[in-house]
């Protein structure tokens, strides 16, 4: 069976990335190092398109490249019959992280809306006002707790 190999430019175009991304992903171990033609051109298997699409989709879902590497490795392990928590556990952890970020962003949004509605236009003046809706006191309190004692 003859399978058509893709050169870097063809693969990059098919997956919607640039050729430098391919080399970067190879260095990171996300994409297997390809075969080479007699002329030294990289020749990728067609399945590399799917791998690249999976990487990009996982990044859009908020996974870091290190986390994507773990997901790809988990998939390889599962396909060879070895046990690994796989996508379910990692997706649940990412979901928990995303929900926490959403809660933080909602709090930030509320504080900014209050600042806009109250007409704050000078942070230094606002910080010293008891009417200021921005959480300067909360931030100072957090900063005190973050610093080591003594």
N, C-alpha and C positions, 0 to 999 in steps of 0.2 A: 504494500500500500504506500503510495507516494503522498506525502503531506507537504503542502506549500509552506515554506518558511517565509517570515516577514522580515524585511530589513527595518532598521530603526525608524526611518521616516514613515514607512507604511504602518508600523505598529503604533507609533505616536499619533498619527492621523486617525487610525481606526479607534483608538481609545480616548482621543480628545486631550492628549497631553503633549508636552514638547519633548524632543529627543533628549534634552539634558535631564529631564525627569526620569527617563528610563535608566540612565547611568547612575543617577542618584539612588534610585530604588535598588539597583543591583548592588551598589556599595553598602546599602543598609540591610541587604539580605531579603528584601521584600519580593524581588524579582530574581529568578534564577539567572545565573550568568549564561548567556546564549552561546550556541555553537558559532563558529566563524566560517565564512566562505574562504575559498582559496585566496581571495583578494583581501581578506581580513575584515570583511563586513560582518557585523553582528546579524545573526539569523535566528529569529525568535519563532517558537511554535505558535500556532493559532490560539492555543489556550492562554497565551500571555495577554491577549486582549481582555479576556474575562478576568484574569488576575488584576489587571490595571483598573478595570471598572469596579471590581470589588474594593480595591484600595481607595479609590476616589469616593465611592458611596460610603464606606466606613468613615472616611474623614468628614464627609458632610454630616454624618450622624454624630460627630463630635469626638470620635476616637483619634488619639494621637498616633503618629507613625509607629511608636513603640507598641502601643496597644494593638494596632493593625497587625504588626509582626506577630504578636502573641496569638491573635485570632487566626492568622494564616497557619501558624504552627499547630494550633489546636485542631484545625481542620485536617491537616496532614496526619496528625496522630490518630484522630478518629477514623480516618479512611484506612489506616493500617491496623485498626482494631484495638489500639491502645486507648486507655481511659484518659479523658480530659474533660473538665467542666464545660468547655466549649462556649459557644455563642450565648446560650441562655443565661449563664451566670454572669458573663461579662456585660451582656446587654442590660441585665437588671442593675448591675453596679453603675453603669453609665447612665441609666434612667434615673437612679437615685441622685447622682451627681447633677444631672440636668435639672431635676426638680428643685434641688437646692439653689442652683444658679438662678432659676426662674423666680424663686422666692426672694433672693437677693435683689434681682432686677426690679421686681415689683416694689420693694422697699425703696430702692433708689428712685424709681419713677415717682412714687408718692412724695418723697422729699423734694424732688425737683419741681413737681407740680405746685407744692406749697410755696417754694421759693419764687416761682414765677407769679403765682397768684398774690403773694404778699409784696411783690415789687422789688425784691432784693436786686440791687445792681452794684453793690460793693461788698465783696466778701469780708474784707477787714472790718468794715463798719457793722456789717450784719453779725459777725462773730461775737461782737461785744454787746449786742442788743439782746434783751430778754425776749423780744418779740420774734427773733430769728427762728424760722422753721427748720433750718439746716441742723443736722445732728452733730454740731461741734462738741458739745458736752459728751455725747456718747462716744465720739471718736477719741477724745482725750481720756475717757475712762478705759476704753479698750487698749489704748497705747500704754497706760499705766500697768495694765494686767499683762501686757506682752513683754514688758521690760523685766529683766532679772532683778531680783531684790538686792539691795545693798551694794 
